[in-house]
Amino acid sequence: MRKDELENVAKIFKVLDEANGWLWIREIARRTNLNHKTVSRLLNKYFLPFIEVQYLPFRVKLVKFKEKISFKKFLNYWKIKKIEKILH
């Protein structure tokens, strides 16, 4: 994971962690000062095991964490996945 990508993932994690409910992709993008396509790509790449997604008409996607998780545990999960990928 590149440094700038890790920073963007951390920004998204912080916004989702502080949210009390559902957020749509563009709201996450506004709060993190990222492009909405970047947010969507990073959510699909790193957050799918940890989030619930709700699709609404007009291609609106709402997102929230399934449960509270620390950023350290989140990173440990991806370190383990990276090691598994290397071993296979």
N, C-alpha and C positions, 0 to 999 in steps of 0.2 A: 504494500500500500504506500503510495507516495505521500509525502508530508502534507501537501495542500489538500489531498483527498482525505487524509486523516483529520485535518482541521475542519473540513466541511462536514464529515461524519459526526464529529464532536459537536458542531453547531446544531445539527439536526437532532442529535440525541438530547441535547440540552432543551431545545424547544419542546420536543415530545415529552420529556420528563417533567417539565413545568406545566404542561397542559392538563387541564382538568377533564377533558373530554375529547371529542372528535375534532380534528383539524383537517382542513383540505390542503392539498399540495401547494396551492398559491399562497395560502396564509403562512405555511411553513417557509416558503421562499421569501416572503416579505420579512418575516422575523429574522431570518438568517442572512439576508442580503445576497441570496443566491438565485440563479435562474431556476424557474419552475421545472424545466426539463432536467437540470442537474439534480434537483431534489428528488424527482421521480426515479431517475437512474440509480442514485445512491440508495434510496429506499428499497428498490428491487434487488440491488446487489448485496446489501449488508443487513437490512432490517427485516426481511420477510419472516424469519423464525420468531421474531419478537413483537410483531405488530398485527393488528386486525385491520382489514381493509374493507371498506364498504363502497360499492360503486353505485352512483346515482345517474340519472339521465344527463345527457349533454356532456358525457365523459368527465364527470366530476368524481373525484376519488377522495374519500375521507379516510383518515388514518388515526390510530391511537395505539399505545402500548397495550399488550395483553395484560401485563403485570409490571409492577415496579422492578427495575433491575439497575444495578450500579454500572457505571461506565467501565469499571475495572473488570467485572464479570463479562460484560459485552465484548471487550477486547480479548479476554482470555478465550472466549468461544472462538473468535476468528483466528487466534494463534493456533489453536488445536486443529481447526479446519484446514489451515495452511499446511500444518505438519502432515495431516492425513493425506492431503493432496500430493505432497512430495513423496510420501511412502508408496503411494499407489501408482 
